[in-house]
């Protein structure tokens, strides 16, 4: 069920934001990588259509990717509101949608005829109001933004890219990682979305009363968010950082022997990327050790206790979370 998936996501996100050993710097860095990956795959879903069946050049791909990233930065900076959503089309697809407002022509896509151009501002305003005032999970709100942006089709072009981008910015604003829809899932993703849109245009479902087709779409997107959340936590877990600060003037041999014992722990655990760096004394600062890897603070304390008893020294241990 989608609610079980959402519950797992919420548990991971809660740990990510509250865990005393998870680095904010690593979280920011990994979120950026996930966002770039989401943008790249969003583009990959549409490359064939964008090039009219022909493979686009590297220059064209780079330019379109740049537009998506510019749009992400703009909406992230100014927030999701009627003005920024109106601007989104010209940022994502400036050549096909060259004006800073919603579309000014009637369009069709596939077998669908979206709402009239005159109704777009009101529909978008209503969508944003509903999302801001509902008690639904951030994941459900993000998926609703995705579905309705495609259904309303507010721009001449770039509606799919804009819908996926807005979905992921809703997730970002709630502290959630993005849903990455891989280009290899193109047929599956489009099929799920088209069946959901068919029900929406027939007015047979809503966010409060989803059809079976929409439930399947919810499950698909929620699974992608869960995958990103699991990847993010794995990166945080394997890149925890600690600093051991020696209180006395320990001999170099004691410091390096302690570092060796810590490295031995990493080898026994086969911890990927585990390393210990000796920081030499400088000025008034004494020797220190920097520990990086998949190890809990409790484990480090236990090893350091044995080292301190063996070599008779005192120390302070801190988690480095910046």
Buried (B, 14 or more C-beta within 10 A) or exposed (E): EBEEBBEBBBEBBEBBEEBEBBBEEBBEEBBEEBBBBBBBBBBBBBBBEBEEEEEBEEEEBEEBBEBBBEBBEBBBEEEBBBEBBBBBBBBBBBEEBEBEBBBEEEBEEEEBEBBEBEEBBEBBEEBBEBBEEEEBBBBBBBBBBBBBBBBBBBBBBBBBBBBBBBBBBBBBBBEBBBBBBBBEBBEEBEBBBBBBBBBBBEEEBEBEEBBEBBBBBBBBBBBBBBBBBBBBBEBBBBBBBBBBBBEEEBEEEBBBBBBEBBBEBBEEEEBEEBEBEBBEBEEEEBBBBBBBBBBEBEBBEEBBEEBBEEBEBEBEBEBBBE
